[in-house]
Amino acid sequence: MNNVASILILAFLTITFLQSGYDKLFYWKDNVSWLKEHFAKTQLKNQVPLALLHILILELISSILCIVGAIQLLMNDGREYGFYGAVFSCITLLMLLFGQRLAKDYDGARTIAIYFIPAVMAVYWLN
């Protein structure tokens, strides 16, 4: 039964980060433009493209590990890839949370906290 819940959370994290990564990759200029304004009054104001690239890479790694982890759970009850997918998801969300707090976007930070809860649950269940 725990595998079903873990697979569902891994699917949730995969969809979350795959869609977000897709948006960053295919709408790069729009994202950079919006984020430059969002971080205009922060220490990140001159680092937006680099920060966005780091987040994109983490989101893609998280997605791939979560997909492989769900498949591994289905095929042979293995938990390694799902565990690392959940850990990378948590790291990605913490970086996003840091950025939102830095920008004083408390509503955005609150939304990230909602995503963080199932990610931590996955880390716990898959450990």
Secondary structure by P-SEA (a helix, b strand, c coil): caaaaaaaaaaaaaaaaaaaaaaaaaaaaaaaaaaaaaaccccccccaaaaaaaaaaaaaaaaaaaaaaaaaaacccccaaaaaaaaaaaaaaaaaaaaaaaacaaaaaaaaaaaaaaaaaaaaaac
